[in-house]
Amino acid sequence: MYPLGRFWQIVSFLSFLLLAAGCGQVITLIPTPTPAPTPTVEIVALATLPPTATPAPYTPEPTATPTVTPTPIFYTIKPGDSLLGVAQEYGVTVAAIQDANGILDPRTLQIGQQLVIPLPEEEEENLANATATPTPLPITVQNVHFSETTIGGLWVLGEVRNSSGQPLEQVRVGVALLDKSDAELARASGLVALDLLEPEDVAPFALLFGSAPGAFERYLTFPLSAVPAHVGSYYRDLVVEDVASEGERYAAYTVTGTVRNTGPEDAVSVQVILTAYDPLDRVVAMRKVPPEHNVVAPGGSTTFNIVLAPVGGPVSRVSAVAQGRRRSASNP
């Protein structure tokens, strides 16, 4: 038998349930959700990559500094020109222009003749006083002749032979005058008349001592420079034909002839180089001037009429060669 208090507790609870059912309400108890398990993060050990090598900065091999050759200045003789006027215009001496172009007698200038304007006097003096350095390319100075001028100067004429076996350019020679004790009294230098010197070819030169010493015991000739030629810019298919000369054996010579283009292209900047020799084969005159036309088409020809003024003699023979350039952007 239940105690009386306990009995009334049970009756009250059941009455509450019946009353709630009568009101039509259903109480649904929401179960507490079960938390989802936290995913386990799998840690994968990555292989350690070797460090990327950092390349060292590239250092190019040292490049030899080329010797800068001054760009030559050319001047074309016009009516009324004189060597003195041209010299004053460019700030050089008449003697320097004569020396650079082998002009023995200024009266032989011709309209249309192209002159090489030498360096200013101070640069030319430095070049002339430079110590002669041996060149690895064998070239020979030969057939030298000396002749005094009427104003106290001294001409030195000669020629250079290319015995190197390869074409050369920028061929420069020097002459030094010595006293009895071999002390140097004076020196002069200059380029030969041919821009391109083929193997075994010869090219004349003419150097002028504007104020030569009154007397010298002996002299030295030596090559100052010669480099392998870049022959691509030169036109090598020019032939000189029908050379003839007339005049006194000791006085002015008039030389005529024809320059013919035997190659497949136009030849531009055409020039004729004349050399006169005495019976001992010494050079007694030389000139470098353009022919009547300095552009010659393939298969075409042009003529020349050039006056030579020998500084010695008598003249026994005259040699004539022609040189030119190929047409390019710089030679339109």
Rosetta blueprint (number, residue, H / E / L):
1 M L
2 Y L
3 P L
4 L H
5 G H
6 R H
7 F H
8 W H
9 Q H
10 I H
11 V H
12 S H
13 F H
14 L H
15 S H
16 F H
17 L H
18 L H
19 L H
20 A H
21 A H
22 G H
23 C L
24 G L
25 Q L
26 V L
27 I L
28 T L
29 L L
30 I L
31 P L
32 T L
33 P L
34 T L
35 P L
36 A L
37 P L
38 T L
39 P L
40 T L
41 V L
42 E L
43 I L
44 V L
45 A L
46 L L
47 A L
48 T L
49 L L
50 P L
51 P L
52 T L
53 A L
54 T L
55 P L
56 A L
57 P L
58 Y L
59 T L
60 P L
61 E L
62 P L
63 T L
64 A L
65 T L
66 P L
67 T L
68 V L
69 T L
70 P L
71 T L
72 P L
73 I E
74 F E
75 Y E
76 T E
77 I L
78 K L
79 P L
80 G L
81 D L
82 S L
83 L H
84 L H
85 G H
86 V H
87 A H
88 Q H
89 E H
90 Y H
91 G L
92 V L
93 T L
94 V H
95 A H
96 A H
97 I H
98 Q H
99 D H
100 A H
101 N H
102 G L
103 I L
104 L L
105 D L
106 P H
107 R H
108 T H
109 L L
110 Q L
111 I L
112 G L
113 Q L
114 Q E
115 L E
116 V E
117 I E
118 P L
119 L L
120 P L
121 E H
122 E H
123 E H
124 E H
125 E H
126 N H
127 L H
128 A H
129 N L
130 A L
131 T L
132 A L
133 T L
134 P L
135 T L
136 P L
137 L L
138 P L
139 I E
140 T E
141 V E
142 Q E
143 N E
144 V E
145 H E
146 F E
147 S E
148 E E
149 T L
150 T L
151 I L
152 G L
153 G L
154 L E
155 W E
156 V E
157 L E
158 G E
159 E E
160 V E
161 R E
162 N E
163 S L
164 S L
165 G L
166 Q L
167 P L
168 L E
169 E E
170 Q E
171 V E
172 R E
173 V E
174 G E
175 V E
176 A E
177 L E
178 L E
179 D L
180 K L
181 S L
182 D L
183 A L
184 E E
185 L E
186 A E
187 R E
188 A E
189 S E
190 G E
191 L E
192 V L
193 A L
194 L L
195 D L
196 L E
197 L E
198 E L
199 P L
200 E L
201 D L
202 V E
203 A E
204 P E
205 F E
206 A E
207 L E
208 L E
209 F E
210 G L
211 S L
212 A L
213 P L
214 G L
215 A L
216 F L
217 E L
218 R E
219 Y E
220 L E
221 T E
222 F E
223 P E
224 L E
225 S E
226 A E
227 V E
228 P E
229 A L
230 H L
231 V H
232 G H
233 S H
234 Y E
235 Y E
236 R L
237 D L
238 L E
239 V E
240 V E
241 E E
242 D E
243 V E
244 A E
245 S E
246 E E
247 G E
248 E L
249 R L
250 Y L
251 A L
252 A L
253 Y E
254 T E
255 V E
256 T E
257 G E
258 T E
259 V E
260 R E
261 N E
262 T L
263 G L
264 P L
265 E L
266 D L
267 A E
268 V E
269 S E
270 V E
271 Q E
272 V E
273 I E
274 L E
275 T E
276 A E
277 Y E
278 D L
279 P L
280 L L
281 D L
282 R L
283 V E
284 V E
285 A E
286 M E
287 R E
288 K E
289 V E
290 P L
291 P L
292 E L
293 H L
294 N L
295 V L
296 V E
297 A L
298 P L
299 G L
300 G L
301 S E
302 T E
303 T E
304 F E
305 N E
306 I E
307 V E
308 L E
309 A L
310 P L
311 V L
312 G L
313 G L
314 P L
315 V L
316 S L
317 R E
318 V E
319 S E
320 A E
321 V E
322 A E
323 Q E
324 G E
325 R E
326 R E
327 R L
328 S L
329 A L
330 S L
331 N L
332 P L
